[in-house]
Amino acid sequence: MRYKTQSVAYWYFAVAMVLFGLQLVFGLLSAAKYLGPDPLLYILPFDVTKVIHTNLLIVWVLTGFMGATYWLVPEESRTELYSVKLAYVQLVLFALMGVTAIIGYLFRYGTGNKLLEQPLPHKLVIVLVMLIFLYNIGMTIRKSGRFTTTEGVLLLGLGSAALLYLPALFHYENYTVSIFYRWWTIHLWVEGVWEMIQGAFLAYLLIRLSGADREVMEKWLYVIVGLVFIAGILGTAHHYYWVGVPSYWLPIGGFFSALEPVALVGMAVYAYSAMRRSGLNHPNTLALHWTIGSAVFTLFGAGLLGLAHTFPSVNKWTHGTLITAMHGHAAFYGAYAMIILAMITYALPSMTHERSERGSSIGYWAFWLQLAGMFGMTLSFATAGIGQVYLERVLGLGYLDTQLKIQIHFLMLVATASLFAIGAGLFIYDFFRHAPRFEPADETRAEAATYGGEAAGRA
């Protein structure tokens, strides 16, 4: 940690870890309800636990993005954060919004618009939080007079995410119109501008961990921006197939949605080869595991599994089934959860006392158990979804009859999700088991750690 104000990132990461843990609790509870009988049916029915599970995902990922940005920008701009006070006000507002929203969901207080269930007052708080965040980051960069391409792509992604939240503030009486504009927020977040955010974090980490040349890595970021604006925007159409829009969206959505993760994977492949050529042995190999893992799992979850069911001729059978859950879990985890965990793993040795930069055995167990658990969950959703499509949509069985016949796959799902939860629990434990440090490390040592990778890459 070169700058004292970077320590604000610790509290964002801490809140994100608590919310991550809560998300897993409600996810396991939702999966267990498929096995029945459900003793919590009239207290926490499935629709409530699922809403809380999915919304906690959005909130903790955004919290992680903010924390990672507050760590990255001072290093890239080589200056202290503009206002620590604003950063803490923003965190408190965001946390209160999340807590009160969850309490509201328990009493059915929400819009019913999937992933955007927050009532209007909560949405206005989210807008205020994003404005504070962007102002603070913007003023930090302006104060420094130094603006890197990595920061530019990150700021473009964050600013676009805030802008694309605006359609969620309006109420639409027509269901088709409502669903159409909902994807302007959800899809263009998770398969559009959030990929810019992931790309910026990947570039930042790979420059420092792999010895890759900054100039080359930032050229890859331009490719990411181009693909997001071409493939990401047009790829939104694969959500439009069955909501009443013109049929020309079918081939457009099927083709372009498959191109979205290509640049990220290419960048990771280049960084890995650069690392092998340079022979750089950065001590934080655990962070490198999470970084490369994010890009590879993005290819698997967002790319391969997305391609497997978003073509119109396939999607007409799989739409709204467990096949969608298969793709969604793997894609979200690889692209966004893993990159946040990578940023946390990279930053944590500088923010806590007595933590080895090489990581601990607990950290490696957390990595491999999460990876194995998520892969198992993906296979469980896939096999259950294939059975569901055949029984329900080909043979014409009713929904409940179909669920009884594929129940064995939910036993597999709960088992693999429990494995994943153990890995996540180990990560959270490893995060909190060392006391935070709020003073910057020795400047000479930090300078070498931060910019050594850039020098090695250029050499």
C-alpha positions in Angstrom: 0.0 0.0 0.0 1.7 3.2 -1.2 -1.0 5.6 -0.2 -2.8 5.9 3.2 -6.2 6.5 1.6 -6.0 3.2 -0.2 -7.0 1.6 3.2 -10.6 2.7 2.5 -10.7 -0.3 0.1 -10.4 -2.7 3.0 -13.8 -1.7 4.4 -15.5 -2.1 1.0 -13.9 -5.5 0.7 -15.1 -6.4 4.2 -18.7 -5.5 3.5 -18.5 -7.4 0.2 -17.3 -10.5 2.0 -20.1 -10.4 4.5 -22.7 -10.0 1.7 -21.0 -12.8 -0.3 -21.4 -15.1 2.7 -25.1 -14.1 3.0 -25.7 -14.7 -0.7 -24.4 -18.2 -0.3 -26.7 -18.9 2.6 -29.8 -17.8 0.7 -28.5 -19.7 -2.4 -28.2 -23.0 -0.5 -31.5 -22.4 1.1 -33.1 -21.9 -2.3 -31.5 -25.0 -3.7 -32.6 -27.1 -0.7 -36.2 -26.1 -1.3 -36.3 -28.2 -4.4 -35.8 -31.3 -2.3 -38.7 -30.7 0.0 -40.5 -30.7 2.3 -39.9 -27.1 3.1 -40.4 -26.2 6.8 -39.8 -22.5 6.0 -42.5 -22.4 3.3 -44.6 -19.8 5.1 -41.7 -17.8 6.5 -39.1 -17.8 3.7 -40.7 -19.1 0.5 -38.7 -19.8 -2.6 -39.6 -16.5 -4.3 -38.2 -14.5 -1.4 -35.0 -16.5 -0.9 -34.3 -16.3 -4.6 -34.8 -12.6 -4.8 -32.5 -12.0 -1.8 -29.9 -14.4 -3.3 -29.8 -12.7 -6.7 -29.9 -9.1 -5.3 -27.2 -9.8 -2.8 -25.1 -10.9 -5.7 -25.5 -7.6 -7.5 -24.9 -5.6 -4.3 -21.7 -7.4 -3.2 -20.2 -7.3 -6.7 -20.8 -3.6 -7.0 -19.3 -3.1 -3.5 -16.3 -5.1 -4.6 -16.0 -3.1 -7.8 -16.0 0.1 -5.7 -13.4 -1.2 -3.3 -11.1 -2.4 -6.0 -11.4 1.0 -7.8 -10.5 2.8 -4.6 -7.4 0.6 -4.4 -6.4 0.9 -8.1 -6.9 4.6 -8.9 -4.5 6.0 -6.3 -1.8 3.6 -7.5 -2.4 4.4 -11.2 -2.7 8.1 -10.6 0.1 8.1 -8.0 -1.8 10.3 -5.6 -4.0 10.1 -2.5 -7.8 9.7 -2.8 -9.6 13.0 -3.2 -12.0 12.4 -0.2 -11.9 9.6 2.3 -15.0 11.0 4.0 -17.0 10.8 0.8 -15.9 7.2 0.3 -17.1 6.3 3.8 -20.4 8.2 3.4 -21.0 6.3 0.1 -20.3 2.9 1.7 -22.6 3.6 4.7 -25.4 4.7 2.3 -24.9 1.7 0.0 -24.9 -0.8 3.0 -28.0 0.8 4.5 -29.8 0.6 1.1 -28.9 -3.1 0.9 -30.0 -4.0 4.4 -33.3 -2.2 4.2 -34.0 -3.6 0.7 -33.5 -7.2 2.0 -35.8 -6.5 5.0 -38.3 -5.2 2.4 -38.1 -8.3 0.3 -39.1 -10.4 3.4 -42.4 -8.4 3.4 -42.8 -8.5 -0.4 -41.8 -4.8 -0.7 -40.3 -4.6 -4.2 -41.1 -3.9 -7.9 -41.1 -7.6 -9.0 -38.8 -6.7 -11.9 -36.2 -9.5 -11.8 -32.8 -8.3 -10.5 -34.1 -4.8 -10.2 -36.6 -5.4 -7.4 -35.5 -2.4 -5.4 -38.3 0.1 -4.7 -37.9 3.6 -6.2 -36.5 5.2 -2.9 -33.7 2.6 -2.8 -33.0 3.1 -6.5 -32.6 6.8 -5.9 -30.1 6.0 -3.1 -28.2 3.9 -5.6 -28.0 6.8 -8.0 -26.8 9.1 -5.3 -24.1 6.6 -4.3 -22.9 6.2 -7.9 -22.7 10.0 -8.3 -20.6 10.3 -5.1 -18.4 7.5 -6.3 -17.8 8.8 -9.8 -17.2 12.3 -8.4 -14.6 11.1 -5.9 -12.8 9.0 -8.5 -12.9 11.8 -11.1 -11.6 14.4 -8.7 -8.7 12.0 -7.7 -7.7 11.6 -11.3 -8.0 15.3 -12.0 -5.9 16.2 -9.0 -3.1 13.9 -10.0 -2.9 15.1 -13.6 -2.1 11.5 -14.6 -4.6 9.4 -16.6 -3.8 5.9 -17.8 -5.6 3.8 -20.3 -6.5 1.3 -17.5 -8.2 4.1 -15.6 -9.9 5.3 -18.7 -11.5 2.0 -19.5 -12.4 1.5 -15.8 -14.0 4.9 -15.6 -15.8 4.4 -18.9 -17.2 1.1 -17.6 -18.3 2.5 -14.2 -19.8 5.6 -15.7 -21.7 3.6 -18.3 -23.0 1.3 -15.6 -24.4 4.3 -13.8 -26.0 5.7 -17.0 -27.5 2.3 -17.9 -29.2 2.1 -14.5 -31.5 5.0 -15.5 -34.1 2.8 -17.4 -34.6 0.9 -14.1 -36.0 4.1 -12.5 -39.1 4.1 -14.7 -42.3 2.1 -14.4 -43.7 0.6 -17.7 -47.3 -0.6 -17.9 -46.7 -2.8 -21.0 -44.9 -6.0 -20.1 -43.0 -6.3 -23.4 -41.7 -2.7 -23.0 -40.7 -3.3 -19.4 -38.7 -6.5 -20.2 -37.1 -4.8 -23.3 -35.8 -1.9 -21.2 -34.9 -4.1 -18.2 -32.2 -5.7 -20.4 -30.8 -2.3 -21.2 -29.7 -2.4 -17.5 -29.1 -6.0 -16.8 -27.5 -7.3 -20.0 -25.6 -4.2 -20.8 -24.2 -4.4 -17.3 -23.2 -8.0 -17.0 -22.4 -8.7 -20.7 -21.4 -5.2 -21.6 -19.9 -2.4 -19.5 -19.0 -4.7 -16.6 -16.7 -6.5 -19.0 -14.8 -3.2 -19.4 -14.5 -3.1 -15.6 -13.3 -6.7 -15.6 -10.9 -5.9 -18.4 -9.4 -2.9 -16.5 -8.8 -5.0 -13.4 -7.3 -7.8 -15.5 -4.9 -5.4 -17.2 -3.9 -3.8 -13.8 -3.3 -7.2 -12.2 -1.6 -8.8 -15.2 0.9 -5.9 -15.6 1.9 -6.3 -12.0 1.8 -10.1 -11.7 2.9 -11.4 -15.0 5.6 -8.9 -16.2 3.5 -8.1 -19.3 4.2 -4.8 -21.0 1.8 -2.0 -20.1 1.6 -0.7 -23.6 0.6 -4.1 -25.1 -1.9 -4.8 -22.3 -3.6 -1.4 -22.7 -3.9 -2.1 -26.5 -5.9 -5.1 -25.5 -8.2 -2.9 -23.5 -9.0 -0.9 -26.7 -10.0 -4.3 -28.3 -12.2 -5.0 -25.3 -14.0 -1.6 -25.6 -14.5 -2.2 -29.3 -16.0 -5.7 -28.7 -18.2 -4.5 -25.9 -19.7 -1.8 -28.1 -20.2 -4.1 -31.0 -20.8 -7.6 -29.5 -22.1 -6.5 -26.1 -24.7 -4.0 -27.4 -25.9 -6.2 -30.3 -25.7 -9.3 -28.2 -28.5 -7.9 -26.0 -30.8 -9.3 -28.6 -30.6 -12.8 -27.3 -32.8 -11.7 -24.5 -35.4 -10.2 -26.9 -36.3 -13.5 -28.7 -39.6 -14.3 -27.0 -40.9 -11.0 -25.7 -42.6 -9.7 -28.8 -39.9 -7.8 -30.6 -39.2 -8.1 -34.4 -37.7 -11.4 -35.6 -34.6 -9.8 -37.1 -33.1 -9.7 -33.5 -32.8 -13.5 -33.5 -29.7 -13.9 -35.8 -28.2 -10.7 -34.5 -28.4 -11.9 -30.9 -27.3 -15.4 -31.6 -24.1 -14.3 -33.4 -22.8 -11.3 -31.4 -23.5 -12.7 -27.9 -20.9 -15.4 -28.6 -18.1 -12.9 -29.2 -18.2 -11.0 -25.9 -15.4 -12.8 -23.9 -12.9 -13.3 -26.7 -10.8 -10.2 -26.0 -10.5 -11.0 -22.3 -9.3 -14.5 -22.9 -6.9 -13.3 -25.5 -5.4 -10.8 -23.1 -5.0 -13.5 -20.4 -3.3 -15.9 -22.9 -0.9 -13.1 -23.9 -0.1 -12.3 -20.3 0.5 -15.9 -19.4 2.9 -16.4 -22.4 4.6 -13.1 -21.4 5.0 -14.3 -17.9 6.6 -17.6 -19.1 8.9 -15.7 -21.4 10.0 -13.2 -18.9 10.6 -15.6 -16.1 9.2 -13.1 -13.6 8.3 -14.8 -10.3 6.0 -12.4 -8.5 5.5 -13.6 -4.9 1.7 -13.3 -4.9 1.0 -16.4 -6.9 -2.4 -16.8 -5.3 -3.5 -13.6 -6.8 -2.2 -14.8 -10.2 -4.3 -18.0 -9.8 -7.5 -15.9 -9.3 -6.6 -13.5 -12.2 -5.9 -16.2 -14.8 -8.7 -18.2 -13.4 -11.2 -15.4 -14.0 -10.3 -15.1 -17.7 -10.4 -18.9 -18.2 -13.7 -19.4 -16.3 -15.2 -16.4 -18.3 -14.4 -18.3 -21.5 -16.1 -21.4 -20.1 -19.2 -19.8 -18.4 -19.9 -16.7 -20.4 -18.5 -17.9 -23.7 -18.9 -21.7 -24.2 -22.0 -22.2 -22.0 -23.6 -19.0 -23.3 -22.9 -20.1 -26.9 -24.5 -23.5 -26.1 -27.9 -22.1 -25.5 -28.3 -18.6 -26.8 -28.8 -19.5 -30.5 -32.6 -19.1 -31.3 -33.0 -22.7 -32.5 -31.8 -23.9 -29.1 -33.0 -21.1 -26.9 -36.6 -21.7 -27.9 -36.4 -25.0 -25.9 -34.0 -23.9 -23.1 -35.3 -20.4 -22.4 -36.4 -20.0 -18.7 -35.1 -23.5 -17.7 -32.3 -24.6 -15.5 -30.0 -24.3 -18.5 -30.1 -20.5 -18.0 -29.1 -21.1 -14.3 -26.2 -23.2 -15.6 -24.9 -20.4 -17.8 -25.6 -17.6 -15.3 -23.8 -19.1 -12.3 -20.7 -20.0 -14.2 -20.5 -16.7 -16.2 -21.1 -14.4 -13.2 -18.7 -16.3 -11.0 -15.9 -16.3 -13.6 -16.2 -12.8 -14.9 -17.0 -10.8 -11.8 -16.7 -12.8 -8.5 -13.3 -14.2 -9.4 -11.8 -10.8 -10.6 -13.0 -9.2 -7.3 -11.4 -12.0 -5.3 -8.3 -11.5 -7.4 -8.1 -7.8 -6.5 -8.7 -8.6 -2.9 -6.0 -11.3 -2.9 -3.5 -8.9 -4.5 -4.3 -5.9 -2.2 -4.7 -7.8 1.1 -1.1 -8.4 2.0 -0.5 -4.6 2.0 -3.7 -3.9 4.0 -3.2 -6.4 6.8 -0.6 -7.3 9.4 1.5 -10.4 9.3 0.1 -11.8 6.0 2.5 -13.5 3.7 2.4 -12.1 0.1 2.6 -15.7 -1.2 -0.7 -16.5 0.4 -1.5 -19.3 2.8 -2.6 -22.9 2.4 -6.1 -21.7 3.4 -6.1 -19.3 0.5 -5.2 -22.1 -2.0 -7.8 -24.5 -0.5 -10.4 -21.7 -0.9 -9.4 -21.2 -4.6 -9.6 -24.9 -5.6 -12.7 -25.8 -3.5 -14.6 -22.8 -5.0 -13.5 -23.8 -8.5 -14.4 -27.5 -8.0 -17.7 -26.5 -6.4 -18.7 -24.1 -9.1 -17.8 -26.6 -11.8 -19.9 -29.2 -10.1 -22.8 -26.8 -9.7 -22.6 -26.0 -13.4 -22.7 -29.7 -14.3 -25.7 -30.2 -11.9 -27.6 -27.4 -13.4 -26.8 -28.6 -16.9 -27.9 -32.2 -16.4 -31.0 -31.1 -14.6 -31.8 -28.5 -17.3 -31.3 -31.1 -20.1 -33.7 -33.4 -18.4 -36.2 -30.6 -17.8 -36.2 -29.5 -21.4 -36.8 -33.1 -22.6 -39.5 -34.0 -20.1 -41.3 -30.7 -19.9 -41.0 -29.2 -23.4 -40.6 -32.3 -25.6 -42.7 -34.9 -23.9 -45.1 -32.3 -22.4 -45.0 -33.3 -18.7 -46.1 -30.8 -16.2 -43.7 -28.7 -14.3 -44.1 -30.4 -10.9 -44.0 -33.9 -12.4 -40.8 -32.9 -14.1 -39.2 -31.6 -10.9 -39.8 -34.9 -9.2 -38.0 -36.8 -11.9 -34.9 -34.6 -11.9 -34.7 -34.3 -8.1 -31.5 -36.4 -8.0 -29.7 -33.5 -9.8 -30.7 -31.2 -7.0 -29.0 -33.5 -4.5 -25.9 -33.1 -6.7 -26.4 -29.4 -6.7 -26.7 -29.1 -3.0 -23.6 -31.3 -2.5 -21.4 -29.3 -4.9 -22.8 -26.0 -3.7 -21.8 -27.0 -0.2 -18.3 -27.7 -1.5 -18.3 -24.2 -3.0 -19.6 -22.7 0.2 -16.7 -24.3 2.2 -14.3 -22.7 -0.2 -16.0 -19.3 0.0 -16.1 -19.7 3.8 -12.4 -20.3 3.9 -11.7 -17.2 1.7 -13.9 -15.1 4.0 -12.1 -16.5 7.1 -8.7 -15.9 5.5 -9.8 -12.3 4.8 -10.8 -11.5 8.4 -8.2 -13.5 10.3 -5.5 -10.8 10.1 -6.0 -7.3 11.5 -6.2 -4.4 9.0 -3.3 -2.0 8.6 -4.0 1.6 7.8 -0.5 3.0 7.3 1.3 2.7 4.0 4.2 0.3 3.7 7.8 1.4 3.2 7.7 3.5 0.0 10.8 1.9 -1.6 9.5 -1.6 -1.1 6.1 -0.7 -2.3 7.4 1.0 -5.4 9.4 -2.1 -6.3 6.4 -4.3 -5.8 4.0 -2.1 -7.7 6.1 -1.2 -10.7 8.6 -4.1 -10.9 6.3 -6.0 -13.2 6.1 -3.1 -15.6 9.9 -2.8 -15.7 10.3 -6.5 -16.2 7.8 -6.6 -19.0 9.6 -3.7 -20.9 12.9 -5.5 -20.4 
